């Protein structure tokens, strides 16, 4: 009997403690709800929506160690989806496609422009006077030999002499009329097709600019205007050093398609030291340098 009374007493005591705890918890919940509603200006609908959002977010939380998102499609912006519901890949994710190398057809300047009339003024490209089969000179253009080019040649000849070579410029400026007679003689001897490879028609000759110098070695006249000049020690010296004085080999070997004329180891053109150095360094023709 005593044990039962003691048990009842303890049970009643526990219930007595539980009741205050329950009331306190309920009070806290009510206070929290009241505070939540108060924060939303006592707007019950707004408060309910916020409670639902919190519950929904809690249910969809991703563990910090998860390496992939819950829904992979969420990586795509809705603006990237077109009307057919096809996802457009962001620009920065488009794989690069290698463009095949397309060779640009090499220019061929070997032919004259038939029917072309001579201009009234000479043509300058990037400040350089040009005369070739596409860019003729006026028949009246008569500047004579360039003083600047002649001075540069003297400097080159002096340098060559120190190395044991005595150079001579055996042909420089030619007038329109002189070139007419020269070209006609070549055509009569070899035919127009052959002559056009090594001699310019009147109005198209670079010698008419006064800047072209045909160079040879004194006492070696047999090599004047000869491809064999390039095989001589003097010819090799000029080919390797002319750029230092502003001259370029005007018709280099292997460049006939660009220059329009066969290789001439003796024909040099004055363009100035800076440009001559660049052309020599790149091993290109004047046409290639100017992009014409």
Secondary structure as GFF3:
##gff-version 3
##sequence-region A 1 292
A	DSSP	alpha_helix	2	39	.	.	.	ID=ss1
A	DSSP	alpha_helix	44	59	.	.	.	ID=ss2
A	DSSP	three_ten_helix	72	75	.	.	.	ID=ss3
A	DSSP	three_ten_helix	78	80	.	.	.	ID=ss4
A	DSSP	three_ten_helix	91	93	.	.	.	ID=ss5
A	DSSP	beta_strand	123	125	.	.	.	ID=ss6
A	DSSP	beta_strand	128	130	.	.	.	ID=ss7
A	DSSP	alpha_helix	147	162	.	.	.	ID=ss8
A	DSSP	beta_strand	167	171	.	.	.	ID=ss9
A	DSSP	alpha_helix	176	190	.	.	.	ID=ss10
A	DSSP	alpha_helix	192	198	.	.	.	ID=ss11
A	DSSP	three_ten_helix	206	209	.	.	.	ID=ss12
A	DSSP	beta_strand	212	217	.	.	.	ID=ss13
A	DSSP	three_ten_helix	221	223	.	.	.	ID=ss14
A	DSSP	three_ten_helix	227	231	.	.	.	ID=ss15
A	DSSP	alpha_helix	233	241	.	.	.	ID=ss16
A	DSSP	three_ten_helix	242	245	.	.	.	ID=ss17
A	DSSP	beta_strand	247	251	.	.	.	ID=ss18
A	DSSP	alpha_helix	256	259	.	.	.	ID=ss19
A	DSSP	beta_strand	264	270	.	.	.	ID=ss20
A	DSSP	alpha_helix	273	282	.	.	.	ID=ss21
A	DSSP	alpha_helix	286	290	.	.	.	ID=ss22
###
